Amino acid sequence: MAMLGRLSNEKNHAMLFRVAASLQALGKQVHLHVIGDGILREELIRLADQLQISNKITFYGVQT
């Protein structure tokens, strides 16, 4: 799955991270591609660590 855009509260990236963690727990193969940057980047990286899915998420930052 891929997400493209600003990392901000109204986009609710955290919910997708939690869904990815749930799918992984069910044995599904999951990888998220997060393209973009914003105020939540560090918080989302910490959440991925807490959910033990940091190896299933690639943060690309701003792309032009």
C-alpha positions as CSV (number, residue, x, y, z in Angstrom):
1,M,0.0,0.0,0.0
2,A,1.1,3.5,-0.6
3,M,0.2,6.8,1.0
4,L,1.1,10.1,-0.7
5,G,0.8,13.5,0.9
6,R,1.4,15.6,3.9
7,L,1.7,13.8,7.2
8,S,-0.9,15.5,9.3
9,N,-3.6,14.6,11.8
10,E,-6.6,15.0,9.4
11,K,-5.2,12.2,7.2
12,N,-5.2,9.7,10.0
13,H,-2.1,7.8,9.1
14,A,-2.1,6.2,12.5
15,M,-5.2,4.3,11.7
16,L,-3.6,2.8,8.6
17,F,-0.6,1.8,10.7
18,R,-2.8,0.0,13.2
19,V,-4.6,-1.8,10.4
20,A,-1.3,-2.9,9.0
21,A,-0.2,-4.2,12.4
22,S,-3.5,-6.1,12.7
23,L,-3.0,-7.6,9.2
24,Q,0.5,-8.6,10.1
25,A,-0.7,-10.3,13.3
26,L,-3.1,-12.3,11.1
27,G,-0.1,-13.5,9.0
28,K,-0.7,-11.3,6.0
29,Q,2.2,-9.7,4.2
30,V,2.0,-6.0,4.5
31,H,4.3,-3.2,3.4
32,L,3.4,0.5,3.5
33,H,5.1,3.1,1.3
34,V,4.7,6.6,2.9
35,I,5.6,9.3,0.4
36,G,5.6,12.9,1.8
37,D,6.5,14.7,5.0
38,G,4.9,16.7,7.7
39,I,4.7,17.4,11.4
40,L,3.7,13.8,12.3
41,R,6.7,12.1,10.7
42,E,8.6,11.5,13.9
43,E,5.4,10.5,15.8
44,L,4.5,8.0,13.0
45,I,8.0,6.5,13.1
46,R,7.6,6.0,16.9
47,L,4.2,4.5,16.4
48,A,5.6,2.0,13.8
49,D,8.2,1.0,16.3
50,Q,5.6,0.5,19.1
51,L,3.4,-1.5,16.7
52,Q,6.4,-3.6,15.7
53,I,5.9,-2.8,12.0
54,S,8.8,-0.4,11.4
55,N,10.3,-3.0,9.1
56,K,7.1,-3.0,7.1
57,I,7.1,0.7,6.4
58,T,9.3,2.8,4.1
59,F,9.3,6.5,4.6
60,Y,10.4,8.3,1.4
61,G,10.0,11.9,2.5
62,V,9.2,14.7,0.0
63,Q,9.5,13.6,-3.7
64,T,9.7,15.9,-6.7
